Amino acid sequence: MIDVARRANVALSTVSYAINGTRAISAPTRRRIQKAMEELGYEPNAIARGLVSKRTRIIALLFPTPERGMGVTEMEFVTGAAEAALERDHHLVLWPTELRNLRQLDRLTGQGLVDGAVVMEVRLDDERVDLLRQAGLPFSMIGRTSEPGSINYADIDFEQGARDAVAHLTALGHRSIGFLNHSPSAFTVGYGPTVRAADGFRRAAMDAGVEHFERLCGDNVAAGRAAFHELRAMALNLTALVVMNDHAIVGVMDALDEIGWRVPDDFSLVSIGSSTRVSEMMRPRLTTLEPQSSELGRLGVHMLIDELEFRGAEPPAPTQVLLPCRLVEGRSSGPVRQH
Amino acid sequence: MIDVARRANVALSTVSYAINGTRAISAPTRRRIQKAMEELGYEPNAIARGLVSKRTRIIALLFPTPERGMGVTEMEFVTGAAEAALERDHHLVLWPTELRNLRQLDRLTGQGLVDGAVVMEVRLDDERVDLLRQAGLPFSMIGRTSEPGSINYADIDFEQGARDAVAHLTALGHRSIGFLNHSPSAFTVGYGPTVRAADGFRRAAMDAGVEHFERLCGDNVAAGRAAFHELRAMALNLTALVVMNDHAIVGVMDALDEIGWRVPDDFSLVSIGSSTRVSEMMRPRLTTLEPQSSELGRLGVHMLIDELEFRGAEPPAPTQVLLPCRLVEGRSSGPVRQH
C-alpha cells in the first residue's frame, strides 16, 4: 500500500479509503490509485478486505425461475447485471431461490456474505421484498411492487409498450384488436408486466375508440392456438393481435395457417417483450416492442451500488426508472385488410 | 455451536468440521447437524467461516459472451450451475470476462475470493485454462480443450449428436445431406462444438456411404439464406440439411420458401443443439438433437465441489463426462421425396 500511495502520489490513508470504500474518493484520484495498483500488480485480498471494511463487495441477484421458463430476455438481465458488477469492482452471486422459499432466502441473507441484493421477477405484492426490508439488507428491484415507496427500481414500461403496440396498429387502420397475455396464474400471483400491459392495452384501445378483446393464455404453443380460435369465435371483426407471450404467438400462427390467413396480409401480429433475437426467429419476423433487457440488469446493479457507496448525511433520494420499449418493425404487422 | 452439537447428539468438534469443511463427515451425521442448525436458526457467518477454514465456499462461473450471442441453452447452463451450487451450500459468482481478457481474469483469481471456477465456452486451445492452472486454482470445464489431461470436465457429445442426426436422416432414405455449421470465426478460434460436430458429421456420412457437403455460416438469418442457395447450386441432389446454428436455420426456411419447397415434404431439416424451447418456436417444429444444458451446468459445479471437498491422500481421479444429445422428433424431418 505504501508503494501504491507513492506511485499514485496520494496519502496512505487515501489508498486505504479507496480499497475499503469507507470514505468517498474523487473519481480522478480513484483512477490514479487503480492505475498504480494495476501497474504494481497489487490485489487486495477479498476476504480480508471484507472483514476490515464491513463490506464484502459481493451482491446477490435473486432470480427465481419464471413459470414461463428462462428465455433470452432473462439471460440479458443476468449478463447486464454481471457486467455492471464487474465494472464497479463488485462480484455478483446468483441466488436462484424460488419465490415462495422465504426460508432459504432468510438463511442466505443471514450469512453476511452480501452487501445487498437485486431482485428479479418482482410481484405486485412480493414477500421477498418484505423479508429483505426486515433483514435491513439494501436492495434494488428489476421490476416493481404495487407500492415501491422509496425502494430503488428499474422496470420496463410495459404499460406504455402496450399503448405503443395499439397505436402502431390503429395507425395501420385496425379497428378491432385483441390482446393475448401471459397465463392466468401469472395474473393471479400479480406478476407486474402481465397486469400493467393489460391496463395499458385496455386504456389505449378505449382512448382510440376501437373494439378490443383480452385473453389470458398459457405459455405454450397449444394454448396459443386454442386461444386464437376462441377469440375469433367471439370477435368476428378481429384483424390484429397484440401478444405478450412468445410461445403462444407460435400457436397463433399455426391457427392462422389452419384458417388460411396470411400474416400480415390478412392478420397483423405485434409482440410485446420479445427480444430481437427471438423475433428474428419467427417467420415472418415479428414486429415487437423490445425491452432494453441488458440495460435493465445494468441499472439494477448500478443503483444498488450507488446506494451502498452513498456517504451523505441524509438518506439518498430513491432512483426509480421506467425504461421504454423500442418498436422494432418486422413483417408481421401491416395495413388492415380491405374487404 | 454447543447447542447444535447437543441437539444433533454429536461432538462439538464434529459440528466445527461440518461447518468448516475441514474434515469429511458422513452424510447421515451431516444431515443431523444441518437439521439441528435449521431448528435452532443457526447460521454461520460466511466471511468469518472463510477466514477460519481457508475456504470461502464461493465458486466462479466464467462465461464470456459467445459470438453467436447468449441464448436459451446458455441460460440453462447458468441456472443449472447456480442451483447445484446452492444445493451444495456454495455461492456461484458470475465472471463475464471475455476470452481474451486474461488480465482481468488474473486480477479476479488473485483476490482470493473463490475456491474454484467453472469455465464455459471452452476453446480447443484455451489460454484461460493455462492461467487457472498456473494460478493453482481448482477448476472444471463445461466443454473441453483438445487435450484436457486430468482436468474435470462435462461436455455435450456433439460428435455423436451429429452422427445421430445423419443416422436419423439416412433411416428416412436421404442419400445427399448437407451440414450447416457455426461461423468461420468459431471454427478458426477452435470452438469445440463446431469442430467436433463437423468431424462427427463427416465420418457418419462416409460410414453410411452418402453424398455430403459442409459449410460454415454466420450466426444470422441472412447468412443462412445465402448459404442454402449456395449449397444447393453445388449439391443438386441435396434433400436434407443438418444445422448447428439456430439463426441460420430461419434463413434456410426462408430460402426454401423462395424456391417453393415445403418442409418436410420436399426437404428435411435437423438441428443440433437447439433446446426444445427454441425448436418449438420454429414452424414446423424442428427435429433436434437437444443437449442436456441444465444437467451440464449442474455437473460442472458438482465435479468442482467434489474436488474441493476431496480429503483422500492421493489426488482424486478426474471426472470426465460426455452427455449425449437427445433426439426430439419435430415436424421438420421426413422421408426423402420420391421423384
Chai-1 contact restraints between the chains, C-beta under 6 A:
chainA,res_idxA,chainB,res_idxB,connection_type,confidence,min_distance_angstrom,max_distance_angstrom,comment,restraint_id
A,E43,B,G110,contact,1.0,0.0,6.0,A-B,restraint_1
A,E43,B,Q111,contact,1.0,0.0,6.0,A-B,restraint_2
A,N45,B,G112,contact,1.0,0.0,6.0,A-B,restraint_3
A,A46,B,Q111,contact,1.0,0.0,6.0,A-B,restraint_4
A,A46,B,G112,contact,1.0,0.0,6.0,A-B,restraint_5
A,A46,B,L113,contact,1.0,0.0,6.0,A-B,restraint_6
A,I47,B,G50,contact,1.0,0.0,6.0,A-B,restraint_7
A,I47,B,G112,contact,1.0,0.0,6.0,A-B,restraint_8
A,G50,B,I47,contact,1.0,0.0,6.0,A-B,restraint_9
A,L51,B,I47,contact,1.0,0.0,6.0,A-B,restraint_10
A,M70,B,M75,contact,1.0,0.0,6.0,A-B,restraint_11
A,M70,B,T79,contact,1.0,0.0,6.0,A-B,restraint_12
A,M75,B,M70,contact,1.0,0.0,6.0,A-B,restraint_13
A,M75,B,M75,contact,1.0,0.0,6.0,A-B,restraint_14
A,T79,B,M70,contact,1.0,0.0,6.0,A-B,restraint_15
A,A82,B,L94,contact,1.0,0.0,6.0,A-B,restraint_16
A,A82,B,P96,contact,1.0,0.0,6.0,A-B,restraint_17
A,E83,B,P96,contact,1.0,0.0,6.0,A-B,restraint_18
A,H91,B,V93,contact,1.0,0.0,6.0,A-B,restraint_19
A,L92,B,L94,contact,1.0,0.0,6.0,A-B,restraint_20
A,V93,B,H91,contact,1.0,0.0,6.0,A-B,restraint_21
A,V93,B,V93,contact,1.0,0.0,6.0,A-B,restraint_22
A,L94,B,A82,contact,1.0,0.0,6.0,A-B,restraint_23
A,L94,B,L92,contact,1.0,0.0,6.0,A-B,restraint_24
A,P96,B,A82,contact,1.0,0.0,6.0,A-B,restraint_25
A,P96,B,E83,contact,1.0,0.0,6.0,A-B,restraint_26
A,G110,B,E43,contact,1.0,0.0,6.0,A-B,restraint_27
A,Q111,B,E43,contact,1.0,0.0,6.0,A-B,restraint_28
A,Q111,B,A46,contact,1.0,0.0,6.0,A-B,restraint_29
A,G112,B,N45,contact,1.0,0.0,6.0,A-B,restraint_30
A,G112,B,A46,contact,1.0,0.0,6.0,A-B,restraint_31
A,G112,B,I47,contact,1.0,0.0,6.0,A-B,restraint_32
A,L113,B,A46,contact,1.0,0.0,6.0,A-B,restraint_33
A,V221,B,E280,contact,1.0,0.0,6.0,A-B,restraint_34
A,V250,B,M281,contact,1.0,0.0,6.0,A-B,restraint_35
A,E280,B,V221,contact,1.0,0.0,6.0,A-B,restraint_36
A,M281,B,V250,contact,1.0,0.0,6.0,A-B,restraint_37
A,M281,B,M281,contact,1.0,0.0,6.0,A-B,restraint_38
